[in-house]
């Protein structure tokens, strides 16, 4: 089934359950597919998850395997030995008391997160959230590090350093910032009517982190002072601001096209085409297999070689210890002990 040397496609999709069924295999093998994102429903225990990942790699050895695994309430795998990871707001609260300790904990969090995921064959996590903590967003909440963009940048840089030490890429989200709007883009289409200048002040972590970011995910939010389309479907945001003004060189990945915040653009095929036209390299389609099928069957799009290279660079780098070998990795044990001591 595996086709050696084939380029990664521009679609990342999910799988239904704890093992692959025939429809999962068919979707993963499709030439437009380039990645698989895992969810809590795909996890029962570590050995089962490792088996599922091996199944995916049997279909496509080169495929990217990702997960939303940030810490706090957004941690897909929480049992059977996985370390409890703090919400980013908890690390930000430590910064207010002890900046150096907060940086150490952020690095340790990234290191443990990446070590455990890589031990099972996962390439990268969609983290860190770079949204500003205004205390109003339903969907961001404790996922944000802090209310101060400079603090967000410093803590995110340390978390990304921890990921990189284990050979894992990252994805800053949700550009240019989802923290100011109250509504949840999973269920509605939020509108941020502030000035361009105010929004770009919130977006400064994306610029300051620069080459430390391997990927960026735009928000399904309309920033009406700039464009009447959500950021991920807006050439003004993706191409003119993120690429040209801020100089971002990494991969740009849309948020889930089945979210309500993407519906303003049209159906899943129209949304994907709009995201690619705006400048995204990859699109996410989750939780609706019939929508993934429609996209794979109807999308007419060929990514550029530069876009394929940006996607390919998200793959994990170097070899990684197995789960059993992590017990002998002193840095992992020290990082895990620091988290346990700090958060219980």
CORHU-V907585 format. One record per residue. SS is DSSP state (h for helix, s for strand, l for the rest). PHI is phi in whole degrees, -180 to 180 (999 if undefined). Layout:
SS:PHI ; SS:PHI
This chain:
l:999 ; l:-68 ; l:-111 ; l:-66 ; l:79 ; l:-78 ; l:-71 ; l:-69 ; l:-82 ; l:-95 ; s:-115 ; s:-113 ; s:-132 ; s:-109 ; l:-122 ; l:-77 ; l:-138 ; l:-83 ; l:-137 ; l:-79 ; l:-104 ; h:-61 ; h:-69 ; h:-59 ; h:-60 ; h:-62 ; h:-68 ; h:-64 ; h:-76 ; l:-64 ; l:-64 ; l:-81 ; s:-83 ; s:-129 ; s:-156 ; s:-127 ; s:-107 ; s:-99 ; l:-130 ; h:-60 ; h:-67 ; h:-89 ; l:-124 ; l:-118 ; l:-158 ; h:-62 ; h:-64 ; h:-67 ; h:-64 ; h:-61 ; h:-66 ; h:-61 ; h:-65 ; h:-63 ; h:-59 ; h:-62 ; h:-67 ; h:-66 ; h:-74 ; l:-140 ; l:-63 ; l:-90 ; l:-67 ; s:-78 ; s:-119 ; s:-132 ; s:-161 ; l:-84 ; s:-139 ; s:-96 ; s:123 ; l:64 ; l:-77 ; s:-107 ; s:-140 ; l:-73 ; l:-117 ; l:-126 ; l:-124 ; l:56 ; l:98 ; l:-66 ; l:-72 ; l:-69 ; l:-100 ; l:-71 ; l:-65 ; h:-64 ; h:-62 ; h:-64 ; h:-70 ; h:-62 ; h:-66 ; h:-67 ; h:-53 ; l:-65 ; l:-105 ; l:-156 ; h:-65 ; h:-64 ; h:-66 ; h:-63 ; h:-65 ; h:-61 ; h:-69 ; h:-62 ; h:-64 ; h:-62 ; h:-62 ; h:-62 ; h:-66 ; h:-67 ; h:-53 ; h:-69 ; h:-60 ; h:-72 ; h:-69 ; h:-67 ; h:-62 ; l:-105 ; l:98 ; l:-90 ; l:-78 ; s:-157 ; s:-112 ; l:-77 ; l:-153 ; l:-99 ; s:-78 ; l:-108 ; l:-70 ; l:-83 ; l:-85 ; l:-84 ; l:78 ; l:-122 ; l:-73 ; l:-69 ; l:-92 ; l:-87 ; h:51 ; h:-73 ; h:-72 ; l:-83 ; l:-68 ; l:-168 ; l:-89 ; l:-103 ; h:-65 ; h:-69 ; h:-67 ; h:-54 ; h:-62 ; h:-65 ; h:-71 ; h:-65 ; h:-62 ; h:-69 ; h:-62 ; h:-64 ; h:-63 ; h:-61 ; h:-61 ; h:-65 ; h:-60 ; l:-105 ; l:81 ; l:-110 ; s:-78 ; l:-145 ; l:-148 ; s:-75 ; s:-148 ; s:-115 ; s:-61 ; l:-86 ; l:144 ; l:-110 ; l:-76 ; l:-82 ; l:-88 ; l:-77 ; l:-69 ; l:-96 ; l:-70 ; l:-67 ; l:-119 ; l:-154 ; l:-109 ; s:-71 ; s:-126 ; s:-107 ; l:-98 ; l:-68 ; l:-70 ; h:-56 ; h:-63 ; h:-65 ; h:-67 ; h:-68 ; h:-64 ; h:-67 ; l:-84 ; h:-57 ; h:-57 ; h:-65 ; h:-80 ; h:-68 ; h:-75 ; h:48 ; h:-73 ; h:-70 ; l:-93 ; l:-86 ; s:-149 ; s:-135 ; s:-114 ; s:-73 ; l:-84 ; l:-83 ; s:-134 ; s:-88 ; s:-108 ; l:-67 ; l:-74 ; l:-113 ; l:-157 ; l:-95 ; l:-109 ; s:-56 ; h:-55 ; h:-70 ; h:-116 ; l:-112 ; h:-61 ; h:-60 ; h:-82 ; h:-74 ; h:-90 ; h:-71 ; h:-93 ; h:-67 ; h:-75 ; h:-86 ; h:-72 ; l:-91 ; l:74 ; l:-72 ; l:-110 ; l:-85 ; s:-79 ; s:-117 ; s:-120 ; s:-66 ; s:-72 ; s:-57 ; l:-74 ; l:-91 ; l:-70 ; h:-62 ; h:-64 ; h:-96 ; h:-70 ; h:-62 ; h:-87 ; l:133 ; l:-74 ; h:-64 ; h:-71 ; h:-64 ; h:-65 ; h:-62 ; h:-62 ; h:-65 ; h:-65 ; h:-67 ; h:-63 ; h:-69 ; l:127 ; l:-70 ; l:-95 ; s:-148 ; s:-121 ; s:-102 ; s:-133 ; l:-129 ; l:71 ; l:-139 ; h:-57 ; h:-67 ; h:-73 ; h:-62 ; h:-61 ; h:-61 ; h:-64 ; h:-65 ; h:-81 ; h:-112 ; l:-68 ; l:-116 ; l:-155 ; l:-123 ; l:-70 ; l:-73 ; h:-63 ; h:-65 ; h:-65 ; h:-61 ; h:-64 ; h:-64 ; h:-66 ; h:-60 ; l:-68 ; l:-82 ; l:-64 ; l:-59 ; l:-111 ; l:75 ; l:-83 ; l:-134 ; l:-64 ; l:-71 ; h:-60 ; h:-65 ; h:-72 ; h:-59 ; l:-61 ; l:-103 ; l:-92 ; h:-62 ; h:-66 ; h:-65 ; h:-64 ; h:-67 ; h:-65 ; h:-65 ; h:-64 ; h:-62 ; h:-66 ; h:-63 ; h:-66 ; h:-81 ; h:-114 ; l:81
